Amino acid sequence: MTCIRGCIVFSLLMSVTGVQRKEIPNKCVIIQEKESIDVHFNAPSFLTNADKAQCRVHKADLGNLRCGQTDVYIKPECVCSFYNVYEATLYHGYSSCPTGNATDLVTKLKCPVCKKYSLNSTGPCINGGKLNCKGEEVAPEITCQCPPNYEGKFCEIKIENVTRICNRIPFNSTNVLPSCARTGRDCITYSKNRLYAYKCKETHILQDRRGLPLCIDTEDLTTRPSMTTTSVQGATRGSHLISGASSVHYVFFLKWYWIFYLNLQFIGS
């Protein structure tokens, strides 16, 4: 009978003090930004084949750049194009104009001229970027206004969020791994107060999150309700304080358990 009473008191105290056992997540995710060069076309044939005839027209057109005082004009798609400006060692010296009349050299082509005569007035800007002329800067010094998720001088760099699935590991396995804040390779990340450690494998493809929590939030899934603001604030000063708070909580629990238990013993006698 005494044992039954003790077990009832123990169960009640477990409920009152809020001690709950929840499984620590073995998997979680981090979401990182990934940069990649996004140029969805190859260098045009007029550059790779040095085919000057491909870019020339022989009639006056206000939309075409004229080669000096000649009757040769350059098509917009051949003026200040991305590869022509971007690949300095290969194409900066290229001109579709007759010798001695190279008004289309990107090293001399000023930004307002580039904007006026290039295809869609975008110059070397790609991926929806807009050409912004700050003054009379020449084509290689041009910078573009990029749309969301793109950056780089000519908006050639794509930024995308990549979800990486991570597995919980012991703390003694973390020393050989770099922080995920610095790399996209195999790395280590932690929960908010560094109670749990997770290894994230390198990946180059998008992974399905599958409902997994963020690694930084895994402590919120396992924290006991009795560990309130005081305990959380203590955790930010170091994980050793968390274990100290748990010890105090445990001693407090035992103290009241034995008080209840001895009272029942006394009543039962």
C-alpha positions in Angstrom: 0.0 0.0 0.0 2.9 2.4 0.9 4.6 1.7 -2.4 1.4 2.5 -4.3 1.1 5.8 -2.4 4.7 6.6 -3.1 4.3 5.8 -6.8 1.2 8.1 -7.0 3.1 10.9 -5.3 6.1 10.4 -7.6 3.8 10.6 -10.7 2.1 13.7 -9.3 5.4 15.4 -8.7 6.6 14.5 -12.2 3.5 16.3 -13.5 3.8 19.3 -11.1 7.5 19.9 -11.8 7.0 19.6 -15.5 9.7 16.9 -16.1 9.1 15.5 -19.5 11.2 13.2 -21.6 11.3 14.1 -25.3 13.5 12.5 -27.8 16.5 14.6 -29.1 16.1 15.0 -32.9 18.7 12.9 -34.7 18.3 14.9 -37.9 17.8 18.6 -38.7 18.5 21.0 -41.5 20.5 24.2 -42.1 19.7 26.6 -45.0 22.7 28.2 -46.7 23.2 30.6 -49.5 24.9 29.1 -52.5 26.7 31.1 -55.1 27.1 29.9 -58.7 28.0 31.4 -62.0 24.8 31.5 -64.1 25.6 32.3 -67.7 23.1 30.3 -69.7 24.7 30.8 -73.1 28.1 30.3 -74.7 30.4 32.9 -76.2 28.8 34.1 -79.5 30.3 32.9 -82.7 31.3 36.3 -83.9 33.8 36.3 -81.0 35.0 32.7 -81.2 35.3 32.7 -85.0 36.4 36.3 -85.3 33.7 36.6 -88.0 33.5 40.4 -88.6 31.0 40.0 -91.4 28.5 38.5 -89.0 28.1 41.8 -87.1 28.2 44.3 -90.0 25.5 46.1 -91.9 26.0 48.6 -94.6 23.2 51.0 -94.2 22.7 53.9 -91.9 20.5 53.2 -88.9 20.3 55.3 -85.7 20.1 52.1 -83.7 23.5 50.8 -85.0 27.0 51.9 -84.0 29.0 53.4 -86.9 32.6 52.4 -87.5 34.3 55.7 -87.7 33.5 57.6 -90.9 32.9 54.4 -92.9 29.6 53.1 -94.2 29.9 50.0 -91.9 27.6 49.8 -88.9 27.7 47.2 -86.1 24.6 45.2 -85.1 23.4 45.8 -81.4 24.0 42.2 -80.4 27.7 42.6 -81.2 28.2 45.9 -79.2 29.3 45.7 -75.6 28.1 42.1 -75.2 28.6 40.1 -72.0 31.5 37.9 -73.2 33.1 40.7 -75.1 33.4 42.7 -71.8 33.7 39.9 -69.3 36.5 37.8 -70.9 39.3 40.4 -70.8 42.2 38.3 -71.9 40.2 36.8 -74.9 38.0 39.5 -76.4 38.9 43.0 -75.1 41.0 43.6 -78.3 38.2 42.3 -80.6 36.5 44.7 -83.1 34.0 44.0 -85.9 34.9 47.3 -87.6 37.4 47.7 -90.5 41.0 48.3 -89.5 41.6 51.8 -88.2 38.0 52.5 -87.5 37.4 50.4 -84.4 34.8 52.3 -82.5 33.4 49.2 -80.9 36.5 48.3 -78.8 35.1 47.7 -75.3 38.2 49.2 -73.7 37.3 52.6 -75.3 33.5 52.2 -75.5 32.0 54.5 -72.9 29.0 53.5 -70.9 26.4 55.9 -72.4 27.4 54.8 -75.9 27.3 51.1 -74.8 23.8 51.7 -73.4 22.6 53.4 -76.6 23.8 50.9 -79.1 23.8 47.5 -77.3 21.0 45.0 -77.6 18.0 46.0 -75.4 20.3 48.8 -74.0 21.6 46.3 -71.4 25.2 46.2 -72.4 27.0 43.3 -70.6 24.3 43.0 -68.0 22.6 39.5 -68.0 20.0 37.7 -66.0 17.7 40.7 -66.0 20.3 43.2 -64.9 20.0 46.8 -65.8 22.8 49.0 -67.1 23.6 51.9 -64.8 26.0 54.6 -66.1 27.6 56.6 -63.4 29.4 58.8 -66.0 31.8 58.2 -68.8 33.3 55.0 -67.5 34.4 52.5 -70.2 32.6 49.1 -70.7 34.9 47.0 -68.4 34.2 49.3 -65.5 30.4 49.2 -65.9 28.3 47.9 -63.0 24.8 46.6 -63.3 21.7 46.8 -61.1 20.8 43.2 -60.5 17.4 41.6 -59.8 16.8 39.6 -56.6 18.9 36.5 -56.1 21.6 37.7 -58.5 24.8 39.7 -57.9 28.2 40.3 -59.4 29.5 43.0 -61.7 27.2 41.9 -64.5 24.7 39.9 -62.5 26.4 36.7 -63.5 26.4 35.2 -59.9 23.2 33.5 -58.8 22.3 33.3 -55.1 20.0 30.5 -54.0 19.1 28.9 -50.7 20.2 25.3 -50.3 18.7 23.0 -47.6 21.3 20.6 -46.1 20.3 17.7 -44.0 22.5 17.1 -40.9 22.9 14.2 -38.5 23.5 14.4 -34.7 27.0 13.4 -33.6 28.9 13.2 -30.3 30.8 16.3 -29.3 34.1 14.4 -29.4 33.6 14.1 -33.1 33.4 17.8 -33.8 37.1 19.0 -33.6 38.0 17.9 -37.2 35.1 19.6 -38.9 34.9 23.3 -39.9 31.9 25.4 -39.0 29.1 25.4 -41.5 29.1 29.2 -41.3 32.4 29.2 -43.4 32.0 26.3 -45.9 29.6 24.4 -48.1 31.7 21.2 -47.5 31.2 18.6 -44.7 30.9 20.8 -41.6 29.6 21.1 -38.1 26.7 23.1 -36.7 25.1 23.3 -33.3 21.8 23.9 -31.6 21.1 27.4 -30.2 23.0 26.9 -26.9 25.4 24.3 -28.3 23.7 21.4 -26.4 23.7 19.3 -29.5 26.1 19.0 -32.4 25.2 18.0 -36.0 27.3 17.0 -39.0 26.1 18.4 -42.4 27.4 16.6 -45.5 28.4 18.5 -48.6 25.8 18.6 -51.3 25.4 20.2 -54.7 21.7 19.5 -55.1 18.6 20.8 -53.4 17.4 18.4 -50.7 13.9 17.9 -49.5 13.5 19.2 -45.9 11.0 16.5 -45.1 9.5 18.4 -42.2 12.8 18.4 -40.2 13.5 21.3 -37.8 16.3 23.8 -38.2 19.3 22.6 -36.2 19.5 25.8 -34.3 15.9 25.2 -33.0 16.3 21.6 -31.8 16.7 22.5 -28.2 13.2 24.1 -28.3 11.9 20.7 -29.1 13.4 19.0 -26.0 13.5 21.7 -23.3 11.5 21.0 -20.2 8.7 23.5 -19.4 10.1 24.0 -15.9 13.3 25.5 -17.3 12.0 28.9 -17.9 13.5 32.3 -18.6 16.1 32.0 -15.9 17.4 28.7 -17.2 17.5 29.9 -20.8 19.4 33.0 -19.9 21.9 30.9 -17.9 22.4 28.7 -21.0 23.7 31.6 -23.0 26.5 32.0 -20.4 27.7 28.4 -21.0 26.4 24.9 -21.3 27.9 24.1 -17.8 25.3 26.4 -16.3 22.5 24.4 -17.9 23.7 21.2 -16.3 24.0 23.2 -13.0 20.4 24.3 -13.3 19.3 20.8 -14.0 21.1 19.6 -10.8 19.3 22.2 -8.7 16.0 21.2 -10.2 16.7 17.6 -9.4 17.7 18.3 -5.8 14.5 20.4 -5.4 12.5 17.5 -6.8 14.0 14.9 -4.4 13.5 17.2 -1.4 9.8 17.5 -2.0 9.4 13.9 -2.9 10.8 12.7 0.4 8.7 15.2 2.3 5.6 13.8 0.7 6.8 10.3 1.1 7.6 10.6 4.8 4.2 12.3 5.4 2.5 9.4 3.8 4.5 7.0 5.9 3.5 8.9 9.0 -0.2 9.0 8.0 -0.1 5.3 7.1 1.3 4.3 10.5 
